[in-house]
Amino acid sequence: MRVLIREPIAEAGVELLRERFDVDVNTDGDLADTIGDYDAIVIRSSTKLDADLIGRAEKLKVIGRAGVGVDNVDVEAATRRGIVVANAPESTVISAAEHTIGLLLALSRHIPQAHAALKDGRWERSRYGGLELAGKTLGILGFGRIGQQVARRALGLEMRVVAHDPFVAKDRFRELGVERIETQDEVLAAADFLTLHLPLTAETRGAMDSGAFSRMRDGVRIVNAARGELLDEAALVDALRSGKVAAAALDVFEVEPYTGPLLEIDNVVVTPHLAASTEEAQDRAGLIVAEQVVAALEGALVTNAVNIPSIGAEDLEVLGPFIPLAASLGRLAMELAGGRAERIELAYYGALAAYDTRLLTVAALNGAFQGRADQPVNYVNAPVIAAERGVEVVEERRRTSRDFTNLVRVALRSNGDELRVAGTTIGREHRRWLVSALGFELEMELSELMAIFRYDDVPGVIGRIGTLFGEAGVNIANMAVSRTNQGGKALMAVSLDTPAPPELVESLRASGLDDAYFISLG
């Protein structure tokens, strides 16, 4: 088999591939003319593999990305052609954590400013006196792999560390000696220093805005080496100039290269997106991705695949239709649970119970953690993410179901509470059907955009909800209503043609309902 190394990787990775395959190292030339000759290609961030190039890769079996992101690869096009896309998500964890600590120290002791002043001939000891980190409170938002490594190092500096992450179980915080905080706002109020390690999602984009700054301590110091879009840069400039934020250290920006006003503020430390840029991280990425390419070409388990793994044809015939159902139920359950889970229970009823259902469990985990991790989530790494967060995953199989030929149930447990959803497939097209949620039985087809409401079973509620949707110009495509008993609690589930605008969400949540959930299963 032939392997093309299109961009430089660690020599150890090159040698690993050369031991097994015919390897060409070629960083020049027109890739469109040559990609069809290779069984595997190794790239970094500069090579763009779009659908057209992938369409020309008639022999290609695996794309190895020596790094974390795969934004430069059309993963959907690769998946359609049965090409494994593998990356090296673990390669930069240590480097990113160490860079965060470096920024923290630079921030507390004014190291860059003092260095620049002395280089300029100014000896300014009194101006650049700093703070000790020992005894100060470090708040961590996002307690994934990088956040946990930052915590380990901060504890070594004798800091008090508090963190918030609804996906990480309590036991994991205790193991590391970190105080688990229930809400993000409580972290903001407690932190002398705040570091961000959140994934970039619709909810976290711009989350550190003027409102968030107002809930922080006066004189807080902020570090961001995660995603530039987490911070509202204009609001940060205002907070720095007002003194609300005493200082900031930034490695990432909304638009890069960055040339904005933060560069003009003396109490801001900046680096040009260097968190992953160490020799060790780059070497590690090259070796890891070479190992992934070897596994893919030799038919072994590809542990860092970012697209759907293979499944036997016989099992696929039965399990295949339930894979998207399990993913949707996992996503729905986690959204309804507000992202909190210490234990996830998967139960399979009917003919499904006769099969190895681990693939369905992985699909449910994949759905549950989408958009809630500091890395791309896929069918391979979803169980790893659950384990890292201390979430216990349990499977149960039963041959019979009271009402359905086949049934998939997802139950989330946290703080002694349990939340369940269940579904099945219907018809030759295997339409995904929701049959229970939040303790209510109902029958409704799952859709990309849904809203679920729980309320008192009294006249007028359904009409009021419909009126609010109508006034906002949002069409309800389907609706199902269920109740426990007359005059008790009721549940309404609706599917929507378009997303609900923020003002509609606020109106519905303020209209006296017990709960109002707006969920995207796309």
N, C-alpha and C positions, 0 to 999 in steps of 0.2 A: 504494500500500500504506500501511497505517496502523501507526504505532508508538506504543506507550504507554511513557512514561518515568515509572515509578511512584515512584522515589526519586531525589533530586538527584544529578546527575553533572556533570562538568566542562562548562563552556559550549562548549568546543571540540567535545566529543562531541555535544552537542545540535545545534550548527550543522551538523556533518557529516551528521547524520540528516535535518535539515530541508532540506538541499540536494537530497535525493533522495526523501523520503517525506513523508506527512502525519503530523505529530508532535503528540501531546498530552502535555503535562506535567501530570500529575494525581496528587498524592500522597494524596488523600482519596477518600472514597466507597467503596461496596461493590464490590470487585473482581469478585465473582461475577456481578454484573449487567452488567459492561462488558467483561470479558476476551474474550468471544466476538466482539467487534467488531474485534479487532486481529490483524495479521499478525506482530507482534513485540512483546515486552515487555522493558524494561530495569529491573533491580532491583539492590538492594544486599543487605544481610543481614537487613533487617527484614521484608521481604515473604516470606511463606511460600506457595510454589506446591506444594500437595499434589495427590494424584491427582484429587480432586474438582474442584479449580479447573482443572487441566489438562484434565479431561474436558469442561469447559464451553468450552474454547478451540478452537472448531471451525475457525477460520481460522489459528490460531497456527502459525508456521513456525520461529521461533527465540526462545529465551529467552536474554537477555544478562545475565550476572551480573557487575557491576562490582566485582570482587574475586577472591580466590583460591578460597575454598571454595564448594561448591554444596550444602551440607548442608540448606539451606532450599528445595531443589528436589527433587521426586520425579523423579530422572533416569530411572528405569525406566519410569515412566508416560509421560514425555515421549518416550522412545525408542519405546515401543510405538505412539505416535501419529505417529511420524516427525518429531518436533520436535527441532531441533538445540539443544543446551544448550552455550553458550560462556561462558568466563570470561576473566580477565585474570591468569594465573599469574605473569607477569613483572613485574607492576606494583609489587610490594612488596619485591623482592630488595634493592635498594639501601637502602631505608629500614630493613629488618630488619638488614642488615649494619651500617649506621651506628649503629643503636640498640645493637647488641651491643658495638661499640667504645666507645660512650658509657658503657654499664654497666661495661665493663672499666676505663675510666679512673676512673669514680666509685668503683669498688671499690678500686682501688689507692691512691687519694689521699684517701679518706674525704670526698669532696666533699659529699654530702648531709648527713652528720653534722656536719661543720664549719660548713656553712651554717646548719643548724638551731640550733647552739649560739650562733653569733654573732647570729642573729636574736633569740635568747633573752637576749642581753646578756652572753654568756660568751666571753671571748677565750682559747681553749685551744690554742695552737700546739703545745705539746709532746704533748698527748693525741692529736692527729690528724695526726702525721707519717705519711707514706705510703711507698710503694715506687715505684721507677722500673720501667717496663715494659721498657725497653731491656735486652737481655741475658737476660731471663726466657724460659722455655719456655711457649708457648701450645699446649695440646693441643686439637685439634678432632675431635670425634666426629660424623661425617656430613659428607662433603666434596662436597655437591651445590652448586647455584648460590650459595646464601647462604653456606655454609661457605667456598667459594672466594673470595667477595668479602670475607669477614672476614679470610681469610688475607692477601689483598693489602694490606689496611689495617694489619694487625698487622706485616707485614714492613716497611712504611713507618715503623713505630714502633721498628724495629730489634729486634724480638722473634725468637727462634728458634721456628719453627712446625712442629709435627709433627701428623700427621692419620692417621686410619684410616677407610677406606671401601672395602669389597671390590668395589664396583661401579665404581670409578673406576680407569682404567688408569694404569700407572706413569708414562707419558709426561706425563699431565696434571699430576701432582705435580711432575715435573721442570720443566715449562714455567713453573710458578708459583714455583719455588724452595722448595717445601715438602717436608719429609722424610716419606716414606711409611712408616707403621708397620704391621706385619703383623697385630697383634691389638689389640683394645680394651684389654686389661689392660696392654699395654706403653705405651699412651698415658696411662692412669691413673697408671702408675708414673713417667712422665717429666715430667708437666705441673706447672708452678708455678701456672698458670692453666688452667682447663678450661672450654671452651664447647661447648654441645650444639646440634647441628643435624641430629638424626636424625628420620626419619619416625616417626610413631606406629604401631607394629605390635604384635602379640601378643608378639614377642620383645623389643621396646624398652620396652614399658610397664613402668614401675617399675624399669628396668634400673639406675638409679643408686640402689641400696639400701644397706643397712648393709654387705653384702659388698663392693660396689663401693667404698664409702668406705674400707674397711679396706685396699684395694689401692692407694689413692692416697698421695701424699706427705703427711707431716705438714705442716699449715699451707697446704694447697692452697686456692685461691680459685676459686669456681665461678660461671659465668654461664649462665643459661637464658632465652633469648628465643624458644624453638622451640615446645615443647609441655609444658604443665604436668605431664602424666601421665608424662613421662620420669623424673621425680624422685619418690622416696618421701619425701614431705614430713616425716613423723614421723622417719624415719631421718636426714634432713638436720638437723632440730632437734637431735637427740642429738649428731650429729657437730659441729655448731656449738658447742654447750654444752660438749663435751669438749675442744674445741680442735683436733680432727682436721682439721676444715675451718675455716680462719681467717676466711673471710667468703664471702658469697654475694650475687649480684645476680640478681633474678628479675623477669621481665616477665609470666610466665604461671604459672598455678596449676592444681592438680587440679580445684578447684571455684572458679568465679568468679561474682560478686565475692568476693575472698578476705578473710577476717576472722580467720584463725587465729594461732597462736603465733609464726610467723615475724615478724609485725609488732612483736612485743615485744622482739626481739633486736637490739641496737645495731649489730652488725656485719653486718646484712643490708640491702641496698639493694633497694627494690621500686618498680615502676612498674605502672600498671593496664592491661596488655596494649596498650602503645603502639607496638610495633615497626613496625607498618604505618601508623601514624597520622601521616603527614606530608601537607602540602598537595600536594606533588609526586606522592606515591604515589596519593592519591585522584584527582587530575587525570589521572594516567597511566591508572589503571584505567578511568575514564570514557571516555577517548578510545579505548583499546584495545578495550573492549567495543562501542563504537559502530562501530568498523571491522569487528568480527566480525559484527555485525548486518547491516551493509551487504553483506558477503561472502555471508552466508547468504541474504539476500533477493534478491541479484542472481546467485545460482548460482555464485559463485566459491568458492575453497578456504577453508574455515573452519579456520584453523590452531590455534585453541584450543578446538575442540569436545571435550567430555568424554564424548560418547556415540558410538556406532558411525557412521562416515561412510557415505555412500551408495555403492552398487555397482550397475553395470549389470545388468539382468535376465538377459541371456544369460550373462555371466560368473558371476553368482550361482548359476545352475543347476549349474555344474560346481564352482566354487570354494567355494560356500557351506558344504557339509558339512565341508570341510577347515579352515575358519576356527577353530572351537572345538578341533579336533585340534591345529592348530599352536600355539594359545594354551596348551593343556595340556602339550604337549611342551616349549615354552619354559619354562613354570613348573617342570616336572619337572626339566629339565636344570639350571636355575639352583639349585634346591633341592639336587640331588645334588652340584653343584659348590660348595656352601657359599657361594653368592652371588658367586663370583669369576669374572670373564670379561674377557679382554683382546680376544678375537675371537670372534664368533658366526657360525658358518657354517650356512646353511640350504640343504639340498639337496632337490630335487623330482624324483621319478622317475615315468615313465609318462605318461598323458594330461595330467597337470598341467603337464608341461614345455612343452606347446604354448601355455600361457596366460601372461599377465602375472601373475607370482606375488608381486609386491610387497605386495599386500594380505595374503597369507599370512605374509610376512616380518614385516610390521607386527604381525600377530596374535601371532606367536611372541615378538616383543620386548615386546608388551603383557603377555603372560603372564609373561615372564622378570622384568620389573621391577615387577610388582604387589607393593605393600607394601614396596618397597625403594628408594623415592625420596621426596624431601621435598615431593612434590606428588601430586595424583591422576594416575594414569597412564591413558592412553587410546590409541586407535588412531592418533590424530594426533600426540601428543607423545612416544610411545615412541621413535621414531627420533631425535628431538631429545635425549632423555635419554641415549640410547646415545652420540650424538656428543659431548655435554657431558662424558661420563665417559671419553671417549677409547676407547670400545669399537668396534673395527672390525666391520662387518657385511658379510658376503659371501653372495651367492646363487649357486647352481649348479643347472642343469637338465639332466636326462638323459632321453631318450625311453623307455628301457627299464629295467626292474627285474628282477632275477633271479627273485624269488619272488612279487612282488605287482604287481597292475595299476597301482596308484598307491601311492606311499610318500613320506612326509615325514620328513626326518632333521634333527635339530638337534645341532650339535657346538659345544662351548665349549672354547676354548683359553686357558690361563693358566699363566704360568711354565713353558712348555714342555710342560705336560700337556694331554691332550685327553680330553674326556668326551663320549660320544655317546648319544643316545636316538633311536628311530625308531618310527613308527606309521603306521597306515592306518585306513580306515573299512571296516566290514563290514555287509552287509545293506541292506535298503531303508530302515532307520531310521538308517543311517550311524553305527553304534556306533563309538566311538573305541577303537582297539585298539593296545596297546603290543606291539611285536614285537622290540625289542632295547633293552638298557640296560646300561651299564657293561661292555660287551664280551661280554654273554651274549645269546643268542637265546631268546626266550620268546614266548608268546601269551597275552595277558590283557587283558581289558577295563579301560580306565582308569575310575577312580571318584573321587568327591570326596575320600575319605579313603583313603590308602594307606600301607603300610609296606614298605620294601625292606631286605633283609638280605644281606650277603655274608659267607661263612664257609668253613671247611674242609669238604670233602665227606667227612664221617665219619658213622657211624650215630648216631642219637639227637638230632641237632640240631633237626630238624623237630619231633619230639615235644616237646622241651624248650621250643621257642618256642610251640607250640600250648598247652602246659600253662600257661605264664606268661600268655598271653592269657585262657585260661579262668579262671584264678584271679582275674584282674582284672575278670572279667565283661564282656570285650570280645569280641564275636562276629566271627569271620573269615568274610566273605561269599564270597570267592573266593581262590584261591591258585594260583600257578604257580611251578615250580621248574626251574632250568636249571643246567648245570654245564659246565666246560671239558672235563674228562676225569675218568674214575673216579679218586677219591682226590685230585683237584686242588681247585679252588675252585668253590663253588656260589653260586647266587643264588636267593633266595626273594622273591617279590612277593606281597603280600596286600592285599585291599581290606577295609575295616572298616565296620561299621555305625555305630560311635560313636567319637569321638576317644579315643586312648590316654591315660589319666591319667598325670601326671608320674612317679608311683612305678613304673608299668609301663615307661615309657621308660627310667628309670634302671636297672631290673632287666635289661632286654634289653641295654642298652649295656654293662652290667657282666658279661654272661654269657659272654664269650669270643668274641663275634662280631667279625669284621674291621670291619664297618660296620653301622650301624643308622640308617635314615632314616625319619622320620615326616613325611608330606607331605600338605598340603591343596591340592587342585586346584579348590576351590569358587570 
